[in-house]
Amino acid sequence: MELETLRARRRTESGTRPARRLRRAGNVPAVVYGKDVGPVPVAVDAKDLYAVLHTEAGLNAIIDLEVEGDGSYTTVAREIQRDPVRGDVIHVDFIKVSLDVAIEAEVGVEYEGVPIGVREDAGILETLAPTVTVSALPGEIPSSIPLDISGLHIGETMKVADLPQIPGVEYLDDPDRPLITVIARAAEEEVAVEEVEGELEEGAEAPAEGESEEDSEG
């Protein structure tokens, strides 16, 4: 995994008003801390931050944070706070890490395929956990974890124990933690679906407005 470079500058003011001024100017308030570091209040450009958090590594990108006048730190972004309406990042913690020491991370599970229970039996796919917690060296954290779910029948569930083994990656969640399942469609839903399908068929056979049945037949 490549390091993403992000420039930062120290913040000299703290509090709500200075933070708002920073955001209006296109910056994001942040803090750097970790072993032998900080906490150091900094600010980063919002667009640059967006770019480093939207690479293939996603939120687990390794960031070479260059703090103006204070050197650089190898970090990962954690405790990312977002605006509840716009979704913009409004604060972030940068945690100093060592490339030779394992860290914990949340990684998304990429569910692949369409289960048999959905394809053939009209079951409903229910995702119970979109992510799992792993431990790995910063450079070995996977961007996502693939899991083939095409063989699932109705009533079957795949768990953490079913995830593929990845060299250097340890799953920290309970092996029995359910990730995804296929459930039967409720009888009421089946009736509703049949009624809708029937209405659609009747609508397709009905003559267009202003057209008699004889016209539609002829």
Secondary structure, 3 states (H helix, E strand, C coil): CCEEEEEEEECCCCCHHHHHHHHHCCEEEEEEEECCEEEEEEEEEHHHHHHHCCCCCHHHCEEEEEECCCEEEEEEEEEEEECCCCCCEEEEEEEECCCCCCEEEEEEEEEECCCHHHHCCCCEEEECCCEEEEEECHHHCCCCEEEECCCCCCCCEEEHHHCCCCCCCEECCCCCCEEEEEECCCHHHHHHHHHHHHHHHHHHHCCCCCCCHHHHHC
